[in-house]
Amino acid sequence: MGYGLMTVRKDTVALHGSCIVYKGKAVLFLGESGTGKSELLDACLRVCEQKGLSAAPVYDDHGTLHYLDEEIVSTGGESVP
């Protein structure tokens, strides 16, 4: 809940999940702790790599959605290697 409180501001939502960028779009994996969001993120990245597709991690645990310049932007609370 502390992370959520730190991100409280107009046009911002805190998320507990993982996110990748695929074909220029954010793909969010949301859920309760222990439900496999990180494993799903890793599996998607692995499959994309095997198939020669481009995908990149954005965050893996906490992120935010911001409404910015008439677009929704997703950013992470920590970097992903």
Secondary structure by P-SEA (a helix, b strand, c coil): caaaaaaccccbbbbcbbbbbcccbbbbbbbcccccaaaaaaaaaaaaaaacbbbbbcccccbbbbbcccbbbbbbccccc
